[in-house]
Amino acid sequence: MPSVPESLLAADVELPTASAPAPWRTRIDAAFWWHRATPDASSVSLPGKVVPVTLAAFVRYLDTPVGPYHEIFASPVLLREWPVPPLHIPFIAVDSLASVHGGRANWALPKTLATFTWGGSSIAAAGEGWQVSASARAATPKFPVVGGLRVAQPSGGTLRRAWIGLHGRARLGRVTVTATGPTLARWLAPGRHPALLISDSTMTVGAPR
Protein backbone atom coordinates (compact mmCIF):
# COMPACT_ATOMS: atom_id res chain seq x y z
CA MET A 1 0.00 0.00 0.00
CA PRO A 2 1.60 3.34 -1.06
CA SER A 3 2.79 5.43 1.88
CA VAL A 4 5.69 7.41 3.27
CA PRO A 5 8.21 5.44 5.37
CA GLU A 6 6.64 6.68 8.62
CA SER A 7 3.41 4.87 7.73
CA LEU A 8 4.93 1.47 7.01
CA LEU A 9 3.43 -1.33 9.09
CA ALA A 10 5.86 -3.74 10.74
CA ALA A 11 5.81 -7.23 9.23
CA ASP A 12 5.19 -8.88 12.60
CA VAL A 13 1.98 -6.94 13.35
CA GLU A 14 -0.98 -9.33 13.47
CA LEU A 15 -4.12 -7.55 12.27
CA PRO A 16 -7.70 -8.75 12.76
CA THR A 17 -9.09 -10.77 9.87
CA ALA A 18 -12.16 -8.53 9.59
CA SER A 19 -13.45 -5.18 10.79
CA ALA A 20 -16.54 -3.00 10.52
CA PRO A 21 -17.46 -2.08 6.94
CA ALA A 22 -17.93 1.51 5.79
CA PRO A 23 -19.53 3.89 6.48
CA TRP A 24 -18.22 4.66 9.95
CA ARG A 25 -20.21 7.11 12.07
CA THR A 26 -17.97 8.48 14.81
CA ARG A 27 -17.86 11.05 17.58
CA ILE A 28 -14.64 13.06 17.81
CA ASP A 29 -12.49 15.76 19.32
CA ALA A 30 -9.86 17.01 16.88
CA ALA A 31 -7.27 19.63 16.02
CA PHE A 32 -6.97 20.31 12.28
CA TRP A 33 -4.23 22.61 11.01
CA TRP A 34 -2.88 23.71 7.65
CA HIS A 35 0.05 25.53 6.10
CA ARG A 36 1.53 26.32 2.71
CA ALA A 37 3.14 23.19 1.29
CA THR A 38 6.92 22.98 1.45
CA PRO A 39 8.97 22.40 -1.73
CA ASP A 40 9.34 18.70 -0.76
CA ALA A 41 5.61 18.08 -0.26
CA SER A 42 4.83 17.13 -3.86
CA SER A 43 7.54 14.44 -3.79
CA VAL A 44 5.45 12.35 -1.36
CA SER A 45 2.08 12.91 -3.03
CA LEU A 46 0.32 11.66 -6.14
CA PRO A 47 1.43 12.98 -9.54
CA GLY A 48 -0.65 15.63 -11.24
CA LYS A 49 -1.89 19.13 -10.53
CA VAL A 50 -2.12 20.05 -6.86
CA VAL A 51 -3.16 22.81 -4.49
CA PRO A 52 -0.02 23.64 -2.45
CA VAL A 53 -1.62 23.35 0.99
CA THR A 54 -0.72 20.76 3.63
CA LEU A 55 -3.53 19.63 5.94
CA ALA A 56 -2.96 17.58 9.10
CA ALA A 57 -4.94 16.59 12.17
CA PHE A 58 -4.88 14.89 15.52
CA VAL A 59 -8.20 13.14 16.12
CA ARG A 60 -9.55 11.56 19.29
CA TYR A 61 -12.33 9.12 18.39
CA LEU A 62 -14.66 8.91 21.37
CA ASP A 63 -17.01 6.42 19.70
CA THR A 64 -16.62 4.37 16.49
CA PRO A 65 -17.73 0.97 15.13
CA VAL A 66 -14.35 -0.41 16.31
CA GLY A 67 -14.21 1.37 19.67
CA PRO A 68 -12.36 4.51 20.82
CA TYR A 69 -8.87 5.32 19.55
CA HIS A 70 -6.51 8.16 18.60
CA GLU A 71 -5.23 9.15 15.17
CA ILE A 72 -2.86 11.47 13.38
CA PHE A 73 -2.89 11.98 9.63
CA ALA A 74 -1.41 14.40 7.13
CA SER A 75 -1.95 15.20 3.46
CA PRO A 76 1.16 16.87 1.96
CA VAL A 77 -0.87 18.66 -0.74
CA LEU A 78 -4.46 18.73 -1.98
CA LEU A 79 -5.37 17.38 -5.40
CA ARG A 80 -6.56 20.06 -7.81
CA GLU A 81 -10.13 18.87 -8.30
CA TRP A 82 -13.26 20.93 -7.76
CA PRO A 83 -15.46 21.82 -5.98
CA VAL A 84 -13.70 20.19 -2.99
CA PRO A 85 -10.00 19.39 -3.55
CA PRO A 86 -9.37 15.88 -2.16
CA LEU A 87 -6.74 14.93 0.35
CA HIS A 88 -4.23 12.22 -0.49
CA ILE A 89 -3.07 10.72 2.81
CA PRO A 90 0.29 8.88 2.68
CA PHE A 91 0.80 9.23 6.45
CA ILE A 92 -1.73 8.08 9.05
CA ALA A 93 -1.24 6.37 12.40
CA VAL A 94 -3.56 5.10 15.14
CA ASP A 95 -3.42 3.16 18.41
CA SER A 96 -5.98 0.50 17.43
CA LEU A 97 -5.36 -2.70 15.48
CA ALA A 98 -9.02 -2.78 14.44
CA SER A 99 -8.72 0.74 13.04
CA VAL A 100 -5.55 -0.19 11.14
CA HIS A 101 -7.37 -3.07 9.47
CA GLY A 102 -10.53 -1.07 8.82
CA GLY A 103 -8.68 1.89 7.35
CA ARG A 104 -6.68 -0.27 5.01
CA ALA A 105 -9.56 -2.53 3.97
CA ASN A 106 -12.25 0.12 3.52
CA TRP A 107 -10.45 3.21 2.23
CA ALA A 108 -6.89 2.13 1.28
CA LEU A 109 -5.53 4.32 4.07
CA PRO A 110 -1.99 3.18 4.99
CA LYS A 111 -2.59 3.15 8.73
CA THR A 112 0.23 2.15 11.03
CA LEU A 113 0.55 1.93 14.81
CA ALA A 114 1.68 4.67 17.18
CA THR A 115 1.49 5.68 20.82
CA PHE A 116 -0.38 8.84 21.79
CA THR A 117 -0.53 11.28 24.69
CA TRP A 118 -3.50 13.64 24.80
CA GLY A 119 -3.40 16.01 27.75
CA GLY A 120 -5.61 19.06 27.49
CA SER A 121 -4.12 21.34 24.86
CA SER A 122 -0.96 19.24 24.30
CA ILE A 123 -1.03 16.24 21.96
CA ALA A 124 1.73 13.94 20.73
CA ALA A 125 2.16 10.78 18.69
CA ALA A 126 5.23 8.62 18.21
CA GLY A 127 6.01 5.63 16.02
CA GLU A 128 9.04 3.80 14.69
CA GLY A 129 11.54 6.57 13.90
CA TRP A 130 9.11 9.50 13.96
CA GLN A 131 7.27 11.83 16.32
CA VAL A 132 4.73 14.66 15.95
CA SER A 133 3.53 16.97 18.71
CA ALA A 134 1.11 19.89 18.80
CA SER A 135 0.09 22.44 21.39
CA ALA A 136 -3.27 24.08 20.66
CA ARG A 137 -4.71 27.42 21.74
CA ALA A 138 -8.25 28.55 20.92
CA ALA A 139 -8.87 32.13 19.78
CA THR A 140 -12.66 32.29 19.36
CA PRO A 141 -15.81 31.09 21.11
CA LYS A 142 -17.38 27.85 19.87
CA PHE A 143 -19.50 28.05 16.74
CA PRO A 144 -21.50 25.50 14.72
CA VAL A 145 -19.57 23.75 11.96
CA VAL A 146 -20.95 21.69 9.08
CA GLY A 147 -18.84 20.51 6.17
CA GLY A 148 -16.58 17.78 5.01
CA LEU A 149 -13.49 16.55 3.25
CA ARG A 150 -12.83 14.31 0.29
CA VAL A 151 -10.07 11.70 0.25
CA ALA A 152 -8.56 9.90 -2.74
CA GLN A 153 -6.28 6.93 -2.10
CA PRO A 154 -4.45 4.81 -4.70
CA SER A 155 -5.71 1.23 -4.83
CA GLY A 156 -5.20 -1.32 -7.58
CA GLY A 157 -4.29 1.22 -10.24
CA THR A 158 -7.26 3.51 -9.50
CA LEU A 159 -8.22 6.01 -6.81
CA ARG A 160 -10.53 4.92 -4.01
CA ARG A 161 -12.57 7.99 -3.06
CA ALA A 162 -14.69 8.81 -0.03
CA TRP A 163 -16.50 11.74 1.56
CA ILE A 164 -15.92 12.56 5.23
CA GLY A 165 -18.81 14.56 6.65
CA LEU A 166 -18.60 16.63 9.82
CA HIS A 167 -21.11 18.47 11.96
CA GLY A 168 -20.73 19.79 15.46
CA ARG A 169 -18.95 22.67 17.17
CA ALA A 170 -15.50 24.17 16.76
CA ARG A 171 -13.26 27.11 17.55
CA LEU A 172 -10.59 28.81 15.49
CA GLY A 173 -7.13 28.90 16.98
CA ARG A 174 -3.45 28.14 16.53
CA VAL A 175 -1.29 25.08 16.98
CA THR A 176 2.45 24.95 17.54
CA VAL A 177 3.83 21.85 15.83
CA THR A 178 7.04 19.84 15.86
CA ALA A 179 7.71 16.87 13.58
CA THR A 180 10.60 14.47 13.10
CA GLY A 181 11.01 11.47 10.82
CA PRO A 182 12.56 10.29 7.54
CA THR A 183 10.16 12.43 5.46
CA LEU A 184 7.88 14.24 7.93
CA ALA A 185 10.58 16.73 8.86
CA ARG A 186 10.70 17.86 5.21
CA TRP A 187 7.01 18.44 4.52
CA LEU A 188 5.07 18.70 7.81
CA ALA A 189 6.27 22.17 8.73
CA PRO A 190 7.13 23.03 12.33
CA GLY A 191 5.99 26.24 13.97
CA ARG A 192 2.68 28.02 14.56
CA HIS A 193 -0.20 27.39 12.16
CA PRO A 194 -3.90 28.30 11.94
CA ALA A 195 -6.18 25.58 13.27
CA LEU A 196 -9.76 24.42 13.60
CA LEU A 197 -10.32 22.94 17.06
CA ILE A 198 -13.30 20.58 17.06
CA SER A 199 -15.05 19.24 20.16
CA ASP A 200 -17.61 16.49 20.72
CA SER A 201 -18.73 16.45 17.08
CA THR A 202 -19.98 13.82 14.66
CA MET A 203 -17.82 12.68 11.75
CA THR A 204 -19.03 10.12 9.22
CA VAL A 205 -16.47 8.45 6.96
CA GLY A 206 -18.44 7.37 3.93
CA ALA A 207 -18.28 4.20 1.87
CA PRO A 208 -15.57 4.29 -0.81
CA ARG A 209 -16.41 4.73 -4.48
N, C-alpha and C positions, 0 to 999 in steps of 0.2 A: 504494500500500500504506500503510495508516494507520501513522503513527509520530509521534514528537516531532521538532522541527526538527533535533536533533543526529543523527538517524538517516536523514536524507535522503541519497540517493545522487546524486552529481553526474551531470548529463546526459551528460557525455563519457566516463563509465566504460564500457569495453567488457567485458561479462561473457561467460563461456563460453556456448556454446549448449546444453550439457547438463552434468549432474553426477551423482554417484552417488545412486541412489534410496534412500529410507528402507527399513529402519532403518539407522542408523549406529552401529556398535560402536566405541568410542574408548577410549583410555587417557589419563588426565589428571592434572595437578596443578591445584589450585584453591584460591581463598580466597572463601568465601561469607560474607556478613555481612547483618545485618538491623537494622532500627530501626523505631520507631513512625512511621507515615506523617505527613508534614507536612500542614497544611491545604490546600496546593496539589496534593497528590498525586492526589486524585480527579479533578482537572481534566484530567489527561493519561491517564486510564484509561478503561475501558469503563463505560457507564452501568449502574446496578443496585446491588444490595447488595454490600458489600465487607467484607473484614477489613482494618483499618487498619494493615497491616504492609508495609514496603518491604523487598524482598529483592534483593540485587545480588551479582555475582560477577565476579572475574577468573578466567579458565580458560586453562591452557596445555595444548593438545591435543598430546600426544606422538606419537599414532598415530591416524589416521582414514582413511576411504575416499578422502579428497581430500588426504591428506598432513598434516603438522604445521602448526599455526597457533595464534594467540593470540586471545582473545575477552574482551570485557566486555559484560555485559548487566545490565539492571535492570528490575524490576517495581515500579511505584509503590505498588500495593496488591495484595492477593490477592482473588480473586472468592469470594464467600460461597457455596461449594458444598461438600458433604461426601461422603465422609470426608476427602478431600485437597483443600483449596482451591487452585484453579489459579492460576498466574501468568498475567498478561497482560503481554507484553514489547513496549513501544513504543520501547525503546532497546536496540540491540545493534550492536556493531562488532567487526570482525575484520581481520586482515592477510592475507587470502587471497581472491582473486577466486573461486576454486572454491567456497569456503565461503559467500561472499555469494550466489552463484547457488543453491547447494544449500539454504541456509536459506530463501530466498525461495520456491523452487519446491516444496520438500517440506512446509514447516511454516508458510508465510506469515509468517516472521520478517523484519522490515524491516532486514536487515543492511546496514551501510555499511562503509566502509574507514577504518582508523585505523593509526597507528604505535604500537608498544608497546616498553617497556623492562621487562625482568623480571630484576632482580638480587638474588638471595637473598630477603630479606624485603621489599624495596621493589619496587612494581609501578606502572606508569603507562601510560596510553593517551591519545592526543591525536588529534583530528580537526578538521574545518573549524569553527572557532569554539568548541571545547569541549575540556576536559581533565579527566581523573579520575586521582587517584593514591591509593595505599593502602600503608601500612606495617604489616606483620603481625607479631604476637608470639604464640607458642604458650604455653599455660598448663598443659597436661596432657601426659602420655605419649600415644603413639599407641594407638588402640583400633580394633577392627573396626567398620565402618559398612556397613549395608545399608538401602536405602530408595529414595526417588525423589520426583520432582516431576511435577505435571501442568502443561501449558501449554494455553492457549486463545487462538487468534489469529483476528481477524476476516478473513474471506475470502469474497467473493462474497455478502455478506448473511447468512452463517452463521459459526459458530465452528469453526475447524479445531483439533482437539484431539490431544494426544499425551502419552504417558507417557515420562518420562526416568528410567531405572533406574540406580542407583549401588551398587556394592559395592567395598570396598577398606579403606583405613585412613585415619584422620583424627585430628586433635587439636583440642580447644577452645582458643580464644584470643581476641585482640582485634585489630582493625584500626583504624588512624587514617586517616581519609579526607578528601580535599579534592575538590571538584567545581566546575567553572565551565561556563557555557554558557547559551544562551537560556532553557532550562527546567530543566536539571539542577540549577542552583544553588538552585532553589526547592523541589525535592522529593527530591533525593539528598543527605541531610543530612551536613554535615561533622562531624568529631569522632571520638571513640572509640566503637566499636560491638562487640558480641559477634560472634564469627566461628567458622566451622567450616573448618579448614585441612586440605585433602585432599591426599594424596600418592600418586602411582603407583597410581591406582585405575581401575577400569573403569566407564565410563558409556555406556549404550546409549540413543540417542534413537530412540524407536519410530516406526513408520509412523503417519501422521495418520489420524484417523477423522472 
